[in-house]
Amino acid sequence: MKKIIKYVITDILRNKIVLAYTFFLLAISFSVFSLEDNPTKGMLSLLNIILIVIPLISIIFSAIYIYNSAEFIELLVSQPLKRKSIWLSLFVGLSSSLSIAFLVGTALPVIIYAFSITGLVMIVIGLLLTIIFIAIAMLATLFTRDKAKGIGITILLWLYFSLLFDGLVLFLLFQFADYPVEKIMVVISAFNPIDLGRILILLKMDISALMGYTGAIFKNFFGTTLGLIISFIIMLLWIAIPVWFSVIKFHKKDL
């Protein structure tokens, strides 16, 4: 298992796309902090990168890597190795590689320019979103052998979590504007890791007003220690559940 993880990490870190991704994050991160006198404004500018670009790259790159590694995976399966170990090794290798790219590209500038609790929360959220969307991508690739169709599914999933989900929430808010649905919004936000990450970062910046009239409700729940613990547990479940289902599906899959 360690040899597979080491091979995957080495293979991915030498990939030109991952190197370009790392330098892109590094350039953007240093730029936003250099242009802004206030570190908080710099972190706000980085927020969109963490919530939009990182999930997009994580989900698409992971899907492409799994499809391109089909022959390698088949070779591993033919060896006296447990399928569970093979799949988890691929997951750990992908997660470690893209996490290193994120840490070098975004976490390093945040530590240099805006080292604080808010900065650390932003780094943790970025790492969690990276791993969550890798887990979702790996599960999605098991539903179809067709590479184009599989990548299409991952793009649709990213669109749903980053754009469509917010539209559906707004639609529900307008439809049930006469009812007290603010507390329900807290529960609904748990069904989108990107939204959950956005809420946690904005609350740490103490600008919950940017979340609209539900901001006070979110602050009352997510602003407490219990709320933070529950939020991070939900984020970890967003990793554990897709990985668990993908391991079961890979174990039964006819290669």
C-alpha positions in Angstrom: 0.0 0.0 0.0 2.8 2.4 0.9 4.6 1.7 -2.5 1.4 2.5 -4.4 0.8 5.7 -2.5 4.5 6.8 -3.0 4.2 6.0 -6.8 1.0 8.0 -7.2 2.3 11.0 -5.2 5.6 11.0 -7.2 3.7 10.6 -10.5 1.2 13.4 -9.8 3.7 15.9 -8.4 5.7 15.5 -11.7 2.6 16.2 -13.7 2.8 19.5 -15.6 -0.8 20.3 -14.9 -0.3 20.0 -11.1 2.9 22.1 -11.3 1.0 24.8 -13.4 -1.9 24.6 -10.8 0.6 25.1 -7.9 2.3 28.1 -9.6 -1.1 29.6 -10.6 -2.3 29.5 -7.0 1.0 30.9 -5.8 0.9 33.8 -8.2 -2.7 34.6 -7.5 -2.2 34.4 -3.7 0.9 36.6 -3.6 -0.8 39.1 -6.0 -4.0 39.6 -3.9 -2.0 40.1 -0.7 0.5 42.5 -2.5 -2.3 44.6 -4.0 -4.3 44.8 -0.7 -3.1 46.7 2.3 -5.6 44.9 4.6 -4.9 41.1 4.9 -8.7 40.6 5.5 -9.4 42.0 2.0 -6.7 39.8 0.6 -8.3 36.7 2.2 -11.8 37.8 0.8 -10.3 37.9 -2.6 -8.8 34.4 -2.1 -12.2 33.1 -0.9 -13.5 32.7 -4.5 -10.3 30.8 -5.5 -10.8 28.4 -2.6 -14.5 27.9 -3.1 -14.6 27.7 -6.9 -11.2 26.9 -8.5 -9.9 24.4 -6.0 -13.0 22.1 -6.1 -13.1 22.4 -9.9 -9.4 21.4 -10.4 -9.7 18.7 -7.7 -12.7 17.0 -9.2 -11.7 17.1 -12.9 -8.0 16.2 -12.4 -8.9 13.3 -10.1 -11.4 11.9 -12.7 -9.0 12.3 -15.5 -6.2 10.6 -13.5 -8.4 7.6 -12.6 -9.5 7.1 -16.2 -5.9 7.5 -17.5 -4.7 5.0 -14.8 -7.2 2.3 -15.9 -4.5 -0.1 -17.1 -2.4 0.5 -14.1 -5.4 -0.2 -11.8 -6.1 -3.5 -13.7 -2.5 -4.5 -13.3 -2.7 -3.9 -9.5 -6.0 -5.8 -9.3 -4.4 -8.8 -11.0 -1.8 -8.9 -8.2 -2.4 -10.5 -4.8 -3.6 -7.2 -3.3 -6.9 -6.3 -1.7 -9.1 -4.1 -3.9 -9.8 -2.0 -0.8 -6.1 -1.3 -0.3 -5.6 -0.4 -4.0 -8.5 2.1 -4.1 -7.6 3.7 -0.8 -4.0 4.0 -1.9 -5.1 5.8 -5.0 -7.3 8.1 -2.9 -4.5 8.9 -0.4 -2.0 9.5 -3.2 -4.3 11.9 -5.0 -5.3 13.7 -1.8 -1.7 14.0 -0.6 -0.5 15.4 -4.0 -3.2 18.0 -4.5 -3.1 19.0 -0.9 0.7 19.6 -1.2 -0.1 21.8 -4.3 -2.7 23.7 -2.3 -0.4 24.2 0.7 2.4 25.5 -1.4 0.2 27.6 -3.7 -2.2 29.1 -1.1 -1.4 28.2 2.4 2.2 29.5 2.3 1.1 33.1 1.2 -1.7 33.1 3.8 0.8 32.1 6.6 3.2 34.8 5.4 0.7 37.7 5.0 -2.3 36.8 7.2 -1.3 34.3 9.9 -4.3 34.2 12.2 -7.2 31.9 13.3 -9.1 33.0 10.2 -6.2 32.2 8.0 -5.8 28.8 9.5 -9.6 28.1 9.1 -9.3 29.1 5.5 -6.4 26.7 5.0 -8.2 23.8 6.7 -11.4 24.5 4.6 -9.3 24.5 1.4 -7.7 21.2 2.3 -11.0 19.6 3.2 -12.6 20.8 -0.1 -9.7 19.4 -2.0 -10.1 16.0 -0.4 -13.9 16.1 -0.6 -14.0 16.7 -4.3 -11.3 14.0 -4.9 -13.6 11.6 -3.1 -16.6 12.6 -5.1 -14.6 12.3 -8.4 -13.4 8.8 -7.6 -17.0 7.7 -6.8 -18.3 9.3 -10.0 -15.7 7.5 -12.2 -17.0 4.1 -11.1 -20.4 4.7 -12.6 -19.2 4.7 -16.2 -16.3 3.4 -18.2 -16.7 6.2 -20.8 -14.1 8.8 -20.0 -16.0 11.7 -21.7 -19.2 10.8 -19.9 -17.4 10.4 -16.5 -15.7 13.8 -16.8 -19.0 15.3 -17.9 -20.6 13.9 -14.7 -17.9 15.5 -12.5 -18.3 18.9 -14.2 -22.1 18.7 -13.6 -21.5 17.8 -10.0 -19.1 20.8 -9.6 -21.7 23.1 -11.3 -24.4 21.8 -8.9 -22.4 22.4 -5.7 -20.8 25.7 -6.8 -23.7 27.4 -8.6 -27.0 25.5 -8.9 -27.3 24.7 -5.2 -27.4 28.4 -4.3 -30.0 29.0 -7.0 -32.2 26.2 -5.5 -31.8 27.7 -2.0 -32.8 31.1 -3.2 -35.8 29.7 -5.0 -36.9 28.0 -1.8 -36.4 31.2 0.2 -38.6 33.1 -2.3 -41.3 30.4 -2.4 -41.5 30.2 1.4 -40.8 33.8 2.2 -43.9 34.0 4.5 -42.6 31.1 6.7 -39.7 31.0 9.2 -37.3 29.0 7.1 -34.0 30.5 8.4 -33.3 27.5 10.7 -34.1 25.1 7.9 -31.4 26.9 5.9 -28.8 25.8 8.5 -29.7 22.2 7.9 -29.8 22.6 4.1 -26.3 24.2 4.1 -24.9 20.9 5.4 -25.8 19.3 2.0 -23.2 21.4 0.3 -19.6 21.4 1.5 -18.8 24.6 -0.5 -21.6 26.5 1.2 -20.5 25.1 4.5 -16.9 26.2 3.9 -18.0 29.7 2.8 -20.2 30.2 5.9 -17.3 29.1 8.3 -14.8 31.4 6.6 -17.1 34.4 6.5 -18.1 34.0 10.1 -14.5 33.9 11.2 -14.0 37.1 9.3 -17.0 38.5 11.2 -18.7 39.7 8.0 -21.8 37.4 8.2 -23.9 40.3 6.8 -22.6 39.2 3.4 -24.7 36.1 3.7 -27.9 38.1 3.7 -30.7 38.1 6.3 -30.0 34.5 7.4 -26.5 35.6 8.5 -27.6 36.1 12.1 -29.1 32.6 12.2 -25.9 31.1 10.8 -23.8 33.1 13.3 -25.9 31.8 16.3 -25.2 28.2 15.3 -21.9 28.1 13.4 -20.4 30.8 15.5 -20.5 28.6 18.6 -17.9 26.0 19.5 -20.5 23.2 19.2 -21.5 24.6 15.8 -17.9 24.6 14.6 -17.3 21.0 15.8 -20.5 19.8 14.1 -19.6 21.7 10.9 -16.1 20.1 10.7 -17.7 16.6 11.4 -20.1 17.2 8.5 -17.1 18.1 6.3 -15.3 14.9 7.3 -18.5 12.9 6.6 -18.4 14.5 3.1 -15.1 12.7 2.7 -15.9 9.4 4.5 -19.2 8.7 2.8 -18.1 9.0 -0.9 -14.9 7.0 -0.1 -16.9 4.3 1.7 -19.4 3.9 -1.2 -16.6 4.0 -3.8 -14.6 1.3 -2.0 -17.8 -0.9 -1.9 -18.5 -0.2 -5.6 -14.8 -0.8 -6.7 -14.8 -4.1 -4.7 -17.8 -5.3 -6.8 -16.8 -3.7 -10.1 -16.0 -6.0 -13.0 -12.8 -4.7 -14.6 
